[in-house]
Amino acid sequence: QVQLVESGGGLVQAGDSLRLSCAASGRTFSTFRMGWFRQAPGKEREFVGFISWSTGRTDYAGSVKGRFTISRDNAKNTVYLQMNSLKPEDTAVYYCAVDSRPGPYWSANHYEYWGQGTQVTVSS
């Protein structure tokens, strides 16, 4: 079992920056990737990006590439989502998730463990 707790969400203005954290506990030794997803009201859960726990390799959705950066702190079992140049379209509940095997990292259904989410609201 892996437990995930997101933090750092809030209300910001367009153009601002925000950093989200996802702290993992439990059987983190089996973690393969940690992903970030977001879901706006009435929309599908959307892939944001992921980081490989062991190598640090990252990948991002085109909508956030160049603005968002994922990093990790292995000693703290924590992954971060640095969000810059925020836009109103970034407004959503942001979730972190863990998988334990290779697979389609862009698909929410692939991930085994999920946090409860943290709300990010970007005003115009």
Buried (B, 14 or more C-beta within 10 A) or exposed (E): EBEBBBEBBEEBEEEBEBEBBBBBEBEBEBBBBBBBBBBBEEEEBBBBBBBBBEEEEBBBBEBBEEBBBBEBEEEEBBBBBBBBEBBEEBBBBBBBBBBBEEBEBBEBEBBBBBBEBBEBBBEE
